[in-house]
Amino acid sequence: MLALHEPQGDGVRTDSGLSEGTEVGSLYDPMLSKVIAYGPDRATALRRLRAALAETVTLGVRTNAGFLRRLLAHPAVAAGDLDTGLVEREADDLVADDVPAATYAAAALLRQAALAPAGGPGWADPFAAADGWRLGGERAWTAHPLRVPGHDPVTVRVRSTPDGGTEVLLPGAGAPVRGSVGPREGHRCTFALDGVTHTFAAAPDGTWLGRDGDAWHVRDHDPVEASLTRAAQAGADSLTAPMPGTVTVVKVAVGDEVSAGQSLLVVEAMKMEHVISAPHAGTVTELDVSPGTAVAMDQVLAVIAPVEEETA
C-alpha cells in the first residue's frame, strides 16, 4: 500500500515517476519523488521548500521528508554555512526518535470508530455497539494495543461517555482526555484531543499516519503472538533488519565476544549500506543470516547476550 500526495504551488515543483500500481522495490534507487522549490532569494526558496515538504504525505513506506524539513530549518543550512559533517554532528536533533502521543491517540480513535456497527434504517442491536456500556457501572474501556516498529508497544484505551462523547486514556497519563474523529478529506483526517485539533494523513485502516513529512506505521500489537516470536524472546538483545534488503557482510560468528557499538553486519537496501552494530558488549548467541541472505523488515539477524547475563 502506497499513498503519495505531492505538493504543487507557486515556486514549487514535484517530479515523480510513480503511478498507481507501481511496485516499490528495495534493490534500486530509493527516490520516490523529488520536491524542488525556487524563489527570488535563498530565504524564500528555503521557506517554500520546508512548506512543501510539510505537505508531502507518503503512506506505506518510510521516507526522509521529515528529516529534510528539520535539516532545512537548521541555522547553518539557512546561512549556507555547510560542511560534510553537519548531519553527523546534529543527528540527534534531526532524527525524530519519539512517536507523538497524538499519533497513538489518532490510531486508537480510528480503530474505535471502525468497531461501530454500520448505520442504516431499522433496528440496531444495542449489544453490537462497542461503547463499553455496563449495567449499573461505569462504561468499560476498549483497549487498543499498538506498536510502531523500533518502539515498545503501548496500549491506548478508548470509551464512550454518557453524553455521547469519547475519552482516550494514553499510557502514563494520569487522566483521560476528550477525543473525537473529524471529517476525512481524501487521505487527511482531523482529530480533536482535549480541545486541540490535529490533522494527520491516514490510511483507511489507520495503520499508517503521517504529518509534517513524518510517517508512522502503527500496527496492531498482539502480546500473546509477540511472546511466541523469537524477536520478543530476544528483546533488546536482538539485532533486526531496518528495512527489506540483502545481507552483504557478516563479520562475526556464534560464540564471538563483541563490544558495544562494534560493527557486526551490513544490510544493503535501496542502494544504501546499513551497518548493524552491537547494542552492548556481550556474546553472539544466535546468527541466522549469511552473505546473500534476503531479509524482511524487523527480521531478527542476530542475538547478543549481554555481559551481565554471562556473569550471572
VENPEBEL-V225971 format. One record per residue. N is the residue number from 1. RES is the residue in three letters. PSI is psi in radians with two decimals (none if undefined). NEAR is the number of other C-alpha atoms within 8 Angstrom. Layout:
n & res & psi & near
N & RES & PSI & NEAR
N & RES & PSI & NEAR
//
This chain:
n & res & psi & near
1 & MET & 2.18 & 4
2 & LEU & 2.11 & 7
3 & ALA & 2.19 & 8
4 & LEU & 2.12 & 8
5 & HIS & 2.13 & 8
6 & GLU & 2.14 & 8
7 & PRO & 2.51 & 11
8 & GLN & 2.56 & 8
9 & GLY & -3.02 & 6
10 & ASP & 2.06 & 4
11 & GLY & 0.21 & 9
12 & VAL & 2.35 & 14
13 & ARG & 2.46 & 10
14 & THR & 2.21 & 11
15 & ASP & 2.29 & 7
16 & SER & 2.53 & 7
17 & GLY & 0.20 & 6
18 & LEU & 2.58 & 7
19 & SER & 2.92 & 5
20 & GLU & 2.26 & 4
21 & GLY & -0.12 & 4
22 & THR & 2.30 & 6
23 & GLU & 2.27 & 4
24 & VAL & 1.87 & 4
25 & GLY & -3.06 & 6
26 & SER & 0.14 & 10
27 & LEU & -0.12 & 8
28 & TYR & -2.91 & 7
29 & ASP & 2.24 & 6
30 & PRO & -0.10 & 7
31 & MET & 2.11 & 5
32 & LEU & -0.60 & 7
33 & SER & 2.63 & 9
34 & LYS & 2.18 & 8
35 & VAL & 2.15 & 11
36 & ILE & 2.30 & 8
37 & ALA & 2.53 & 12
38 & TYR & 2.77 & 10
39 & GLY & -3.14 & 8
40 & PRO & -0.33 & 6
41 & ASP & 2.99 & 6
42 & ARG & -0.75 & 8
43 & ALA & -0.73 & 7
44 & THR & -0.77 & 10
45 & ALA & -0.74 & 13
46 & LEU & -0.75 & 11
47 & ARG & -0.77 & 8
48 & ARG & -0.64 & 12
49 & LEU & -0.72 & 13
50 & ARG & -0.71 & 11
51 & ALA & -0.67 & 8
52 & ALA & -0.69 & 13
53 & LEU & -0.58 & 15
54 & ALA & -0.52 & 13
55 & GLU & -0.12 & 12
56 & THR & 2.13 & 13
57 & VAL & 2.13 & 16
58 & THR & 1.99 & 14
59 & LEU & 2.29 & 16
60 & GLY & -0.47 & 9
61 & VAL & 2.70 & 6
62 & ARG & 2.49 & 8
63 & THR & 3.07 & 8
64 & ASN & 0.34 & 8
65 & ALA & -0.75 & 11
66 & GLY & -0.72 & 12
67 & PHE & -0.76 & 12
68 & LEU & -0.62 & 9
69 & ARG & -0.79 & 12
70 & ARG & -0.62 & 9
71 & LEU & -0.74 & 10
72 & LEU & -0.42 & 10
73 & ALA & -0.12 & 9
74 & HIS & 2.39 & 8
75 & PRO & -0.62 & 6
76 & ALA & -0.64 & 8
77 & VAL & -0.75 & 11
78 & ALA & -0.62 & 12
79 & ALA & -0.13 & 6
80 & GLY & 0.28 & 6
81 & ASP & 1.37 & 7
82 & LEU & 2.67 & 7
83 & ASP & 2.92 & 5
84 & THR & -0.19 & 5
85 & GLY & 0.03 & 6
86 & LEU & -0.88 & 8
87 & VAL & -0.75 & 9
88 & GLU & -0.68 & 6
89 & ARG & -0.63 & 7
90 & GLU & 0.29 & 8
91 & ALA & -0.67 & 8
92 & ASP & -0.59 & 7
93 & ASP & -0.36 & 6
94 & LEU & -0.45 & 10
95 & VAL & 2.16 & 7
96 & ALA & 1.93 & 8
97 & ASP & -0.62 & 4
98 & ASP & 2.61 & 4
99 & VAL & 2.14 & 8
100 & PRO & 2.47 & 6
101 & ALA & -0.59 & 7
102 & ALA & -0.50 & 8
103 & THR & -0.80 & 10
104 & TYR & -0.70 & 12
105 & ALA & -0.76 & 11
106 & ALA & -0.74 & 10
107 & ALA & -0.71 & 12
108 & ALA & -0.70 & 12
109 & LEU & -0.67 & 13
110 & LEU & -0.71 & 11
111 & ARG & -0.66 & 11
112 & GLN & -0.72 & 11
113 & ALA & -0.57 & 8
114 & ALA & -0.31 & 6
115 & LEU & -0.25 & 8
116 & ALA & 2.40 & 9
117 & PRO & 2.57 & 6
118 & ALA & 2.32 & 4
119 & GLY & 2.82 & 4
120 & GLY & 2.94 & 4
121 & PRO & 2.70 & 4
122 & GLY & -3.02 & 4
123 & TRP & 2.46 & 4
124 & ALA & 2.33 & 5
125 & ASP & 2.01 & 6
126 & PRO & -0.41 & 5
127 & PHE & -0.12 & 5
128 & ALA & -0.18 & 8
129 & ALA & 2.24 & 10
130 & ALA & 1.05 & 9
131 & ASP & 0.05 & 8
132 & GLY & 0.25 & 11
133 & TRP & 2.38 & 7
134 & ARG & 2.52 & 8
135 & LEU & 2.11 & 4
136 & GLY & 0.34 & 4
137 & GLY & 3.06 & 5
138 & GLU & 2.66 & 6
139 & ARG & 2.49 & 11
140 & ALA & 2.66 & 9
141 & TRP & 2.52 & 8
142 & THR & 2.09 & 10
143 & ALA & 2.35 & 8
144 & HIS & 1.64 & 11
145 & PRO & 2.20 & 11
146 & LEU & 2.72 & 13
147 & ARG & 2.30 & 12
148 & VAL & 2.23 & 11
149 & PRO & 2.34 & 7
150 & GLY & -0.04 & 4
151 & HIS & 2.73 & 6
152 & ASP & 2.59 & 6
153 & PRO & 2.62 & 9
154 & VAL & 2.77 & 8
155 & THR & 2.12 & 10
156 & VAL & 2.32 & 15
157 & ARG & 2.41 & 12
158 & VAL & 2.47 & 15
159 & ARG & 2.72 & 13
160 & SER & 2.79 & 11
161 & THR & 2.76 & 9
162 & PRO & -0.46 & 5
163 & ASP & 0.14 & 4
164 & GLY & 0.05 & 6
165 & GLY & -2.97 & 10
166 & THR & 2.42 & 11
167 & GLU & 2.54 & 12
168 & VAL & 2.24 & 14
169 & LEU & 1.95 & 11
170 & LEU & 2.67 & 11
171 & PRO & 2.33 & 7
172 & GLY & -0.13 & 4
173 & ALA & 2.42 & 7
174 & GLY & -0.44 & 4
175 & ALA & 2.68 & 5
176 & PRO & 2.80 & 9
177 & VAL & 2.72 & 9
178 & ARG & 2.43 & 12
179 & GLY & 2.68 & 13
180 & SER & 2.73 & 10
181 & VAL & 2.20 & 12
182 & GLY & -2.93 & 8
183 & PRO & 2.64 & 6
184 & ARG & 2.27 & 8
185 & GLU & 1.76 & 6
186 & GLY & -2.15 & 5
187 & HIS & -0.06 & 9
188 & ARG & 2.47 & 10
189 & CYS & 2.49 & 14
190 & THR & 2.57 & 12
191 & PHE & 2.44 & 13
192 & ALA & 2.17 & 13
193 & LEU & 1.93 & 12
194 & ASP & 0.69 & 7
195 & GLY & -0.05 & 6
196 & VAL & 2.26 & 6
197 & THR & 2.28 & 8
198 & HIS & 2.36 & 9
199 & THR & 2.18 & 9
200 & PHE & 2.65 & 11
201 & ALA & 2.29 & 12
202 & ALA & 2.35 & 14
203 & ALA & 2.66 & 10
204 & PRO & -0.61 & 6
205 & ASP & 0.04 & 8
206 & GLY & 0.16 & 11
207 & THR & -0.34 & 12
208 & TRP & 2.30 & 13
209 & LEU & 2.48 & 16
210 & GLY & 2.67 & 14
211 & ARG & 2.64 & 12
212 & ASP & 0.63 & 10
213 & GLY & -0.34 & 16
214 & ASP & 2.65 & 12
215 & ALA & 2.56 & 13
216 & TRP & 2.33 & 11
217 & HIS & 1.73 & 10
218 & VAL & 1.81 & 14
219 & ARG & 2.72 & 8
220 & ASP & 2.37 & 9
221 & HIS & 2.13 & 9
222 & ASP & 1.83 & 7
223 & PRO & -0.54 & 6
224 & VAL & -0.83 & 6
225 & GLU & -0.71 & 7
226 & ALA & -0.61 & 10
227 & SER & -0.32 & 9
228 & LEU & -0.12 & 8
229 & THR & 2.66 & 8
230 & ARG & -0.55 & 8
231 & ALA & -0.71 & 10
232 & ALA & -0.68 & 9
233 & GLN & -0.66 & 8
234 & ALA & -0.54 & 9
235 & GLY & -2.39 & 7
236 & ALA & -0.19 & 5
237 & ASP & -0.14 & 10
238 & SER & 2.52 & 12
239 & LEU & 2.16 & 12
240 & THR & 2.79 & 10
241 & ALA & 2.28 & 14
242 & PRO & -0.36 & 7
243 & MET & 2.92 & 8
244 & PRO & 2.39 & 11
245 & GLY & -2.76 & 15
246 & THR & 2.31 & 12
247 & VAL & 2.17 & 16
248 & THR & -0.49 & 12
249 & VAL & 2.34 & 9
250 & VAL & 2.04 & 10
251 & LYS & -0.05 & 7
252 & VAL & 2.99 & 8
253 & ALA & 2.85 & 7
254 & VAL & 2.31 & 9
255 & GLY & -0.26 & 7
256 & ASP & 2.48 & 8
257 & GLU & 2.35 & 8
258 & VAL & 2.77 & 10
259 & SER & 2.80 & 9
260 & ALA & 2.27 & 10
261 & GLY & -0.03 & 8
262 & GLN & 2.38 & 8
263 & SER & 2.20 & 9
264 & LEU & -0.75 & 11
265 & LEU & 2.85 & 13
266 & VAL & 2.25 & 12
267 & VAL & 2.19 & 14
268 & GLU & 2.21 & 12
269 & ALA & 2.42 & 13
270 & MET & 0.70 & 11
271 & LYS & 0.32 & 10
272 & MET & 2.61 & 6
273 & GLU & 2.15 & 8
274 & HIS & 2.02 & 9
275 & VAL & 2.20 & 9
276 & ILE & 2.05 & 10
277 & SER & 2.79 & 10
278 & ALA & 2.26 & 14
279 & PRO & -0.35 & 7
280 & HIS & 2.96 & 9
281 & ALA & 2.54 & 12
282 & GLY & -2.74 & 13
283 & THR & 2.42 & 13
284 & VAL & 1.98 & 16
285 & THR & -0.41 & 10
286 & GLU & 2.47 & 8
287 & LEU & 1.89 & 10
288 & ASP & 0.15 & 7
289 & VAL & 2.85 & 8
290 & SER & 2.91 & 9
291 & PRO & 2.26 & 9
292 & GLY & -0.14 & 7
293 & THR & 2.23 & 9
294 & ALA & 2.31 & 8
295 & VAL & 2.66 & 10
296 & ALA & 2.86 & 9
297 & MET & 2.37 & 10
298 & ASP & 0.12 & 9
299 & GLN & 2.40 & 9
300 & VAL & 2.21 & 12
301 & LEU & -0.72 & 11
302 & ALA & 2.86 & 13
303 & VAL & 2.30 & 13
304 & ILE & 2.00 & 15
305 & ALA & 2.17 & 11
306 & PRO & 2.85 & 11
307 & VAL & -0.66 & 9
308 & GLU & -0.71 & 6
309 & GLU & -0.67 & 7
310 & GLU & -0.72 & 8
311 & THR & -0.77 & 5
312 & ALA & none & 4
//
